[in-house]
Amino acid sequence: MYLAQEYDRTGETLFFIRETIVDPDGALVPRQLFELGNDPEEFIEYIDERAYYISPVVEEALESLDVKYDYDELEEIFWPFIDPDIKETLDNFGGIRGRRAGQRKRRNRQMPREDFDRTHIFDRRRLYYLKFVQINMGDALFTPLPIYEMLVGKCRDEIENRIAFMEYELRPWEMRGYLYAIFDIAAGFAPKLTRFVPDAQDLDMIDRFFMEELCRLNTDPTLLGSEARSSNDADLHRYLRKYLFMFHDTYFSNRGQWTQAGRPSGEEGQWIPPASQRDSDHLNAMGLTEDEFRSMSEHEFTSHFRKRALELHPDKGGDHNVFVKFINAYEILLARKKWQ
């Protein structure tokens, strides 16, 4: 079972409990089990500050459809709607989230290669970034990691809804890297050393590579199945449409960036970096003092980066982890330089 959401004609969000089934043709399709309306919390009954249960109405409806499930699965569906204070208490006392995390941690194995081969690389890019927040994914995209198991045996509707709820957890300043990574924009800038640094690239070229990949996915039957659009169909698939809005809001908005608290900050067009981005560790990774960094122009800072990148690159004998920290520091400090 999984939690799904849709929008009605008025734009109001409606939630549903669904499951993936196999239709007579052997295709994986969604099956509607129960409508939760626009406020699923109505089906949560609180006992005290540490206990709650799901309304029997939901269980009775599932049992009438002969749905096989366990109660933990039902709790997981309703978890986003639990009172925040109770969620924090349950987390501290090893509630369902803690138990499931422990189960996943103990399961230390690779997924079967045949299952992995049935997953789509676009889904793997999304899951990997959402899990590790890394633009440079390297061989991890082609390794049957356990995190990709959630893609197996799931219909497209279930995959998209599960990923959508995970995307809601992205912090505002992570969205730029997320879109850059999942649409493999870095490949368009290869073999540049800075290809995994969005702020080091030409915005028009980023826009071009994004649109090319978006259009390719829109006609990819291995991703969208029979719903994939033909090459002469200008309509963008509903599963991909949100990324077009995300991209233009993230890369072309004139409202500036966001603070760590997730609220607009400063005058329009300004960007106030989070406190973590003012850490001296980034300057140390770049081999600069605060005064040296402040006195540099953007061009001088980029030149310093290129020179040091040649020295630290793993192909030149440098340490991989040091180089990754160096690249991350450059991305953060370049954004700070632009703000200054």
C-alpha positions in Angstrom: 0.0 0.0 0.0 1.0 3.6 -0.5 -0.2 7.2 0.0 -1.2 9.0 -3.1 -2.3 12.6 -3.7 -4.2 14.3 -6.5 -5.8 17.7 -7.1 -9.4 18.3 -7.8 -10.8 20.9 -10.2 -10.6 23.6 -7.5 -7.0 22.9 -6.9 -7.6 21.2 -3.5 -5.4 18.3 -2.6 -7.0 14.9 -2.1 -5.3 11.9 -0.5 -5.9 8.2 -1.2 -4.6 4.8 -0.1 -3.7 2.7 -3.1 -1.8 -0.4 -3.9 0.0 -1.8 -6.9 -1.6 -4.8 -8.6 -1.0 -6.8 -11.8 -3.8 -6.3 -14.4 -4.9 -9.1 -16.8 -2.3 -8.0 -19.4 0.5 -8.4 -16.8 1.1 -4.7 -16.3 1.6 -3.0 -12.9 -1.3 -0.6 -12.3 -2.7 1.3 -9.3 -5.8 0.2 -7.4 -7.8 2.6 -5.3 -8.4 1.3 -1.8 -9.7 4.2 0.3 -10.2 8.0 -0.1 -8.8 10.0 2.8 -10.2 13.4 1.6 -8.2 16.6 2.1 -7.4 16.0 5.8 -6.2 12.4 6.5 -5.7 13.4 10.2 -9.5 12.9 10.6 -8.8 9.2 10.6 -6.2 9.4 13.4 -7.4 8.9 17.0 -5.1 10.2 19.8 -5.0 8.5 23.1 -2.4 10.5 24.9 0.8 12.4 24.1 2.6 9.2 23.0 -0.2 7.0 21.6 -2.6 7.0 18.7 -4.4 4.5 16.5 -5.8 4.6 13.0 -9.6 4.7 12.8 -11.2 1.3 12.5 -13.2 2.7 9.5 -10.0 2.5 7.4 -9.2 -1.1 8.4 -12.7 -2.2 7.8 -12.6 -0.8 4.3 -9.3 -2.5 3.5 -10.6 -5.8 4.9 -13.7 -5.6 2.8 -11.5 -5.4 -0.2 -9.5 -8.4 1.0 -6.3 -6.3 1.1 -3.3 -8.0 2.8 -1.3 -5.6 4.9 0.3 -5.2 8.3 -0.4 -2.4 10.8 3.1 -0.9 10.5 2.4 -0.4 6.8 -0.8 1.5 7.7 1.1 3.6 10.3 3.7 4.5 7.7 1.0 5.9 5.4 -0.5 8.1 8.1 2.9 9.2 9.6 3.1 12.6 7.6 -0.2 13.6 9.3 0.6 12.7 12.9 0.8 15.6 15.4 4.5 16.9 15.2 5.0 16.8 19.0 3.8 13.2 19.1 6.1 12.3 16.1 9.1 13.7 18.0 8.2 11.8 21.1 7.8 8.5 19.1 11.1 9.1 17.3 12.8 9.6 20.6 11.3 6.4 22.0 12.1 4.3 18.9 8.7 4.4 17.3 7.8 3.0 13.9 10.3 5.2 12.0 13.1 4.0 14.3 12.0 0.3 14.0 11.9 0.5 10.3 15.3 2.3 10.1 16.7 -0.5 12.3 15.3 -3.2 10.0 16.8 -1.5 6.9 20.2 -1.1 8.6 20.3 -4.8 9.5 19.5 -5.8 6.0 22.9 -5.6 4.4 22.7 -7.1 1.0 22.6 -6.1 -2.7 19.3 -6.3 -4.6 19.2 -9.0 -7.3 20.7 -7.9 -10.6 17.6 -8.8 -12.6 15.4 -6.6 -10.3 18.0 -3.8 -10.6 17.9 -4.0 -14.4 14.2 -3.4 -14.4 14.6 0.0 -12.7 14.9 3.3 -14.6 18.0 5.4 -14.3 15.8 8.6 -13.8 14.2 6.9 -10.8 17.7 5.9 -9.5 19.0 9.4 -9.9 16.1 10.8 -7.9 16.4 8.3 -5.1 20.2 8.6 -4.8 20.1 12.3 -4.5 17.2 12.3 -2.0 19.1 9.8 0.1 22.7 11.2 -0.1 22.3 14.8 -1.6 25.1 14.2 -4.1 25.3 15.5 -7.6 28.2 13.3 -8.6 26.7 9.9 -8.4 29.4 8.0 -10.2 29.1 4.2 -10.2 26.3 4.2 -7.6 23.8 4.6 -10.4 24.9 1.3 -11.9 25.3 -0.7 -8.7 22.3 -2.7 -7.3 22.1 -0.8 -4.0 19.3 -1.7 -1.5 17.9 1.8 -1.8 16.6 1.0 -5.3 14.5 -1.9 -4.0 11.6 0.4 -3.5 11.3 0.7 -7.3 10.7 -3.0 -7.8 7.2 -4.4 -8.3 5.7 -0.9 -8.1 3.5 0.8 -10.7 4.5 4.2 -12.0 1.8 5.9 -9.9 3.3 4.4 -6.7 6.8 5.3 -7.6 5.9 8.9 -8.5 3.9 9.4 -5.3 6.5 7.9 -3.0 9.2 10.1 -4.6 7.0 13.2 -4.5 6.6 12.8 -0.7 10.3 12.4 -0.4 10.9 15.6 -2.5 8.8 17.6 0.0 11.7 17.0 2.5 14.2 18.8 0.3 15.4 22.1 1.8 15.0 25.1 -0.5 18.8 25.4 -1.2 19.0 21.7 -2.1 16.5 22.0 -5.0 19.0 23.5 -7.4 21.4 20.6 -7.1 18.5 18.1 -7.1 17.3 19.2 -10.6 20.8 19.5 -11.9 21.5 15.9 -10.8 18.3 14.1 -11.7 18.3 15.5 -15.3 22.0 14.6 -15.7 22.9 18.2 -16.7 26.5 17.6 -15.7 26.9 15.2 -18.7 26.4 18.2 -21.0 29.5 19.9 -19.5 31.8 17.0 -19.6 34.8 16.8 -19.4 35.0 20.0 -17.4 36.2 19.5 -13.8 33.5 21.9 -12.7 30.7 20.0 -14.4 29.2 18.9 -11.0 29.0 22.5 -9.8 25.8 24.1 -11.1 26.9 27.7 -10.3 30.0 27.3 -12.4 28.0 26.7 -15.6 26.3 28.9 -18.2 22.7 29.3 -17.3 21.5 29.2 -20.9 23.4 25.9 -21.4 21.8 24.5 -18.2 18.4 25.5 -19.6 19.1 23.8 -22.9 20.4 20.5 -21.4 17.4 20.4 -19.0 14.9 20.8 -21.7 16.6 18.2 -23.9 16.5 15.6 -21.2 12.9 16.6 -20.1 11.7 16.1 -23.7 13.6 12.8 -24.0 12.0 11.4 -20.8 8.6 12.6 -22.1 8.8 10.1 -25.0 10.5 7.3 -23.1 8.2 4.3 -22.9 10.6 2.5 -20.4 9.8 5.3 -17.9 6.2 6.2 -18.7 5.0 3.0 -20.4 2.1 3.4 -22.8 1.5 6.9 -21.4 4.7 8.2 -23.0 4.1 11.1 -25.4 4.9 10.8 -29.1 7.6 13.0 -30.5 5.0 15.2 -32.3 2.9 15.6 -29.1 3.6 18.9 -27.4 1.9 18.0 -24.2 4.2 17.3 -21.2 3.3 14.2 -19.1 1.7 15.0 -15.8 4.5 13.2 -13.9 7.1 15.5 -15.5 5.2 18.7 -15.6 6.1 19.6 -12.0 9.8 19.5 -12.8 9.3 22.2 -15.5 7.8 24.5 -12.8 10.4 23.5 -10.3 13.2 24.3 -12.7 12.1 27.8 -13.7 11.2 28.7 -10.1 14.6 27.5 -8.9 16.9 28.8 -11.8 15.0 31.8 -13.2 13.1 33.2 -10.3 14.1 36.9 -9.5 13.0 36.5 -5.9 16.4 35.4 -4.7 17.4 32.4 -2.7 16.3 31.2 0.8 17.6 31.2 4.3 18.2 28.0 6.2 14.9 28.4 7.9 13.2 28.2 4.5 11.9 31.8 4.4 12.6 34.5 1.9 15.3 36.9 3.1 16.8 40.2 2.4 15.8 42.6 -0.5 14.4 41.0 -3.7 17.2 39.4 -5.7 19.5 39.1 -2.7 20.7 35.8 -1.2 21.5 35.3 2.5 23.6 32.1 2.9 22.8 29.7 5.7 25.0 29.8 8.8 26.6 26.4 7.8 27.7 28.0 4.5 29.8 30.6 6.4 32.0 28.0 8.0 35.7 28.4 7.8 36.1 24.8 6.7 35.1 25.8 3.2 37.9 28.3 3.1 40.4 25.8 4.4 39.3 23.3 1.7 40.0 26.0 -0.9 43.4 26.9 0.7 42.3 30.5 1.4 42.0 32.8 4.4 38.9 34.9 4.9 40.8 38.1 3.9 42.2 36.5 0.7 38.7 35.3 -0.3 37.1 38.7 0.4 39.8 40.6 -1.7 39.3 38.3 -4.7 37.1 39.1 -7.6 34.8 36.4 -8.9 37.1 35.9 -11.9 40.2 35.6 -9.6 38.3 33.1 -7.3 37.4 31.0 -10.3 41.0 31.0 -11.6 42.2 30.0 -8.1 39.7 27.1 -8.2 40.9 25.9 -11.6 44.5 26.0 -10.6 43.9 24.2 -7.3 41.6 21.6 -8.9 44.5 20.5 -11.2 46.6 19.9 -8.1 44.0 18.1 -6.1 42.3 16.0 -8.8 42.4 12.2 -8.1 43.8 11.6 -11.6 46.9 13.7 -10.5 47.3 11.6 -7.3 45.0 13.6 -5.1 42.7 12.2 -2.4 39.1 11.6 -3.6 37.5 12.7 -0.4 39.6 15.9 -0.2 38.6 16.6 -3.8 34.9 16.2 -3.1 35.1 18.6 -0.2 37.0 21.0 -2.3 34.3 20.9 -5.0 31.6 21.4 -2.5 33.4 24.3 -0.9 33.8 26.0 -4.3 30.1 25.7 -5.0 29.2 27.3 -1.7 31.8 30.0 -1.7 31.0 30.9 -5.3 27.4 31.5 -4.3 28.6 33.6 -1.4 30.9 35.6 -3.7 28.0 36.3 -6.1 25.9 37.5 -3.2 28.7 39.8 -2.0 
